[in-house]
Structure formats: C-alpha cells, structure tokens
Amino acid sequence: MHILYLQVEKDQSKDIQASNITDYNEALINAVYARPALYNYRISQRKDTFEKKALWNEVANLMATMTGTNDVEFVQKRWKQLRDSYVKAKKKEKAYVRSGSPGDGVQNKIVFAFYNQMKFLDDTIEKPW
C-alpha cells in the first residue's frame, strides 16, 4: 500500500492510505454526489447549517476508511479543490478562440481527470442570474 500526501496548507498535510490518490478523489466525488444538499444551492436543505454539518460528517466518516481519520475540515478542503479544478476546466473548455487564430477549429483538450465524473455540478455552477 502506498502513502500519498495531499497538501492542505503550507505546513499541514494528511496521509492518504489508499492504492492511489485517484481512488480517494473518486470516492469523495461519489460521496458528495450522493448528498445533493452539499452542492446544489436550489435545495432548501442546503440552507440548514446543522444538516450540512451532519452530511459532511457522513462524508468524512466514509473517507476515514481510506485515511484512518475522519477530519471533516480536510474533506471539505479537498472537495473545494476538486470543485475549483472542475470549474477551471469548464472555463477553459468554453474559452473563446478568435477567428483566424492558430487554434481556430481545434477544441480545447480537457485535462482534468474527473471532468466527466463531476458534470453533475453543471447546473449548480452556472450563475442563477
């Protein structure tokens, strides 16, 4: 078994005891996906702070099987990193290519490994106004 390190802050890291970081990230994405109140602002449950804390605790407990600790703050930060990476990849995909430029007609290659798996966020990352 490999021990991988995720940098959470400059001076703090957590051991990820999983076959690889991809397994951890996939498990986290699936755990959040199963709990729409954590990512969908349209759900009334999302506004309930107590409910959100309980859901994040559930996710942290699931992830504890891979890390050995159920650190809610770590799980939330990792989710934010994944979500931010998805949003960045989404913006890159939609980037405007000027007519006549060297890249004209060439679609931007998506390099974020979990792009397809995180498409469930599309309705929630679009601005509602």
Helices and strands as residue ranges (DSSP letters): E 3-9, E 12-17, H 21-33, G 36-38, G 44-47, H 49-67, H 72-93, G 119-121, H 122-125
